[in-house]
Amino acid sequence: RTLATLLAGGLPIVRSLDTAKHVANNTVLGRAIDAARESITEGASVAAPLRNSGEFPPMVTHMIEVGERSGQLESMLSKIADTYEEQVETTVTRMTALLEPLLILLMVGIVVVIILATLVPLLQVTSSIS
C-alpha cells in the first residue's frame, strides 16, 4: 500500500522503493527491495528481481509485471494491498469464530470446577453428620 501511495503521489520509483523498504522494516524483504531498486537503476523491470528473490508470491509478482506493462503499477499495487487486507480480515474473522466456542468451553469448565469445589465439601460435611 505504501509503494502504491508514494507512486500515485508522483515520487520516483527508486525513491519510493527505498521509503517502502524502511516502512516495511523487514530485512528479508529489504534485500529483495534493494535488488529491485538496483535492477530499476540499471533499466530493468521491478517484477523480475522480486520474482527471483522468492519472497513474494507468484500472484504478486505477476500483478506487478502486468502493472508495469500496462502503465498501471500504482493501481496493481493497490489491488495487491486490497487483496492482502481482505485475507487478513478473513483470517481474523475465522480465528474469532473459532475462539468463541473455545472460550465458552473454558468458562463452562471454570464454572464446573467452582461448583464442584463448593458441593464436594458440603456433601462431605453432610455425610459425616449422618
Sequence and secondary structure as in RCSB ss.txt:
>XXXX:A:sequence
RTLATLLAGGLPIVRSLDTAKHVANNTVLGRAIDAARESITEGASVAAPLRNSGEFPPMVTHMIEVGERSGQLES
MLSKIADTYEEQVETTVTRMTALLEPLLILLMVGIVVVIILATLVPLLQVTSSIS
>XXXX:A:secstr
 HHHHHHHTT  HHHHHHHHHHHHT HHHHHHHHHHHHHHHTT  SHHHHHHHS S HHHHHHHHHHHHHT HHH
HHHHHHHHHHHHHHHHHHHHHHHHHHHHHHHHHHHHHHHHHHHHHHHHHHHHHH 
